[in-house]
């Protein structure tokens, strides 16, 4: 079986889907691995490293795409590349399936088994494959460093002969994987940190990191079976905004992490809240690329509104491309390894498996994921 790893073509993307460490494991298992020339350079992996572990490094991208029985990549492909894939192959990457009906249709026509990394179920067995969590962890770290670099003051308290500098106030809205890592990183840098989440059950996790949890009475809230926050009603959103307003005004840094998979995220920081912040303050909108939590944030850009810097760069894990690649590569390897048959030396998919039922979108010319199927009717 040939497993192909093409380069990432998305502008500014430095991560690579597979690192030499995990390709070595695939080769030992009996796979023939094809890697596009130069694909790992931006994340710190040379072509020679791939050759040293047994991969074939190919100069022609089309050769990698057309020969591979399994394609492992990070970003979704351009629609024009789908017909260059081997008919009936397995394609594994982020796909954004809720917003890419044309891409999903192209996969269906080519009879490709398309697996969406966003849709790996959040179960105990699939934790090792959960790329959403692994990349969010690094993203939470990266946004704090970006905020610290933009803030015109230091994070920790510092006592000097010239006087005492107070610690910066950091407010993190949304305490999922990214939020918890942001809290932990800001605390390590010496900031005074407060976290908030609509799920009161995470208060203990916030406090265990040495931060405070902002209490806002929203009435009945909860979380899904996958651990995500349940979408709030319009009335609850207004209560949240009002409860956060004073804390936002008192913060030097505000980090928003609230994203809703497949839907536009809620607006949590409005223009009137921004106007109450001190000039020089920083807001990082981690949801900017999908619609934004902050009024006025711009996807892929850093803007200044009334003296407040609003960072909406996106692709946050890419800041730590080397480590992000290691983690994503391990997620992919663990997924492939779960369904690797050592006798035939091939990936054998069991469609009764709950992991595959959650993340396989197309197979044998059909849309097989029930949620995506309903959207495409």
ABEGO torsion letter per residue (X at the ends): XBBBBBBBABBGBABBABBAAAAAAAAAAGBBBBBBBGAAAAAGBBAAAAAAAGBBBBABAAAAAAABABBBBABBBBAAAAAABBBGBBBBBBAGAAABAAAAAAAAAAGBBBBBAAABBBBAAAAAABAAAAAAAAAAAAAAAAAAAABABBABBBBBAAEBBBBBBBBBBEBBAAAAAAAAAAAAAGBBBBBBBABAAAAAAAAAAGBBBBBBBAEBBBBBAAGBBBBBBAAAAAAAAAAAAAAAAABABBBBABBBBGBBBBBABBAAAAAABBBGBBBBBAAAAAGEABBGBBBGBBBBBGGBBBBAAEGAAAABAAAAAAAAAAAAAAAAAAABBAAAGBBBBBAABAAAAAABABBGGBBABAAAAAAAX
